[in-house]
Each structure stands twice: as structure tokens, then as C-alpha cells.
Amino acid sequence: MFSKTLLIGLKADHFRHHLDLEATNALKQLPGLDVAIRNLLGPVAEQFFYLNNIASSVLVGENQLPDLHKLLLEAARILDIEAPQLYVQQNPIPNAYTFAMQGKQPFMVMHTSLIELLTPQEIQAVMAHELGHLKCDHGVYLTMANLIVMGASLLPLWGTVLTQSLQERMLEWLRCAELTCDRAALLAVQDPRIVMSLLMKLAGGSPTLAPQLNLDAFIAQARAYDAVGKTQLGEMLKTAQTAQLTHPVPVLRAREIDRWASSHNYQSLLQKNKTHYNNQADRTGKWRNW
């Protein structure tokens, strides 16, 4: 039976992407931004999204969708972090997101269309990606990013509060943070092909098409995307294409995971932790780092 390495003592800086670090440091240079989000936007947004979830989503637990609950607990244990609440929400757009403010109870939301598209291992990769946001303490800036992405449509007031310049900087930070969280997904499932398959399905999958997709062809496609950026025009077009996106394009994310999976950094994290986690082992207990 396949067993996974428990990453006891894992810290965010052990796997944080350098672009995430640079973008986070840039946001920290904006005076008062942390305080404004935490004290002004945070409490309202937290209550708003909590009410939205509790009213229109299903809270996962031991007695409610227990298979999903087990996947979450396993991923959290491997990454050495306590599991947040998980909600499943009916939505035709495949998506998942996390909301967390320091000192508050975080939660994760997964859309039904995303769950239907993926295998159990790929679902766990999504969960681990979201756990990566918590592990890296992305909460304060993630709150602002979530307001930009979701709140603007739900509460039009947010669109007038946030300047265009700040929105662009937040989206740039979010794209960089996603690269770190893809690494958290790999650390949890410990198979790069699972993470890359997930990204392939996000790029062009459906419940009907998913079994027909060819992962090796998608990896080759990612390398072709790399080649386009070797010209000045290609790099400029790539930048323009992604400027308003919340996530890096899937082929770029797959390429980044493909590279990191063969890196000394990734291999050393697994080698340092010799404790293995059997899928059927006891899942009770509290985990650290929160």
C-alpha cells in the first residue's frame, strides 16, 4: 500500500516560491495595508462569507461527506497543520478558495463542479493547495484578493473601495502565492503527475473529457509555452495575457511543478522526514503550526 511521508516540523519558508516572497515583501511596503484589511475590511468580509457558506453550503465532517473529510485530515496531517472547516457549495464553475484572518477560524470552500471533475487524489491536491495558503499565513492578503475576485460581484461597494492600482498589485501577489500553494499540493500527494493532471483538467477538462486527456501531451504543451517566452514579443504578450488573472496559466503552473519535483529542495524535504503515513492509520489528534 502506498504510504506518504509525514512532513513533521514543515515551515512555509521550506517550500515558499521566491516570487511569492518577493511579491509579499512588496505588499508589506504599502503603509497601513495590513491594518486596513484586518481592522476595516476583515470583520465585515469574514461575517459576510461565513453567512454565505452556512446558508448555502454543506459543512463537511465525520458524518457529512466523510470521504472528503478523510482526504482533508490526511493532507493536513502530512503538511503538519490543523485542518480548517470545509464547505461544499453547488456551483457550475470549478473552483476552491480559502478565507482566513489571523486569530480567526479559517474555512475552505470547494465547488461541486470541481469535485465531479477530479479523482480523489486530485481533490486532495486541491485541498492541500488551499492548506498551503494557511501554512504560509496568506490570510490577510488573501482576504483582499477574495474580495476582489468574489466580493466585487456580491457586494458592488468593494469595486469602489479598491483602486485599480491596488487591484493589480493584489492580483500579481495572488498569482505568485498560487505557485507556492501548488508546491504544498505536491508535498501532500507526493506525486507530481497528480498535481499536473489536476492543472490539465482545470485547463480543458470536463467529467466526460477527463478520462481521455493525455498528461504527457499536456506537459509537452507546457514546454512549448516556455519556448514562446524566449522572444521579447512573446514575453510581452504573455505578461499582457496574465495581468488580470487571479492564477498563473495552467501550463505555467504545471511546468513549475515539473521542475520543482526534481529539485534538491523538494527531495530533501521528503528525505528529512522518514515517518510514513499509512492511509488506513489513525487520523485523530491535533496537529501543530497554527
Buried (B, 14 or more C-beta within 10 A) or exposed (E): EEEBBBBBEBEBEBBBBEBBBEBBEEBEEEEEBBEBBBEEBBEBBBEBBBEBBEEEBBBBEEEEBEEBBBBBBBBBBBBBBBBBBBBBBEBEEBBBBBBBBEEBEBBBBBBBBBBEBBEEBBBBBBBBBBBBBBBBBBBBBBBBBBBBBBBBEEBEEBEEBBEEEBBEBBBBBBBBBBBBBBBBBBBBBBBBBBBBBBBBBBBEBEEEEBEEBEBEEBBEBBEEBEEEBEEEEBEEEBEEEBEEEBBBBBBBBBBBBBEBBEEEEBEEBEEEBEEEBEEEEEBEEEBEBB
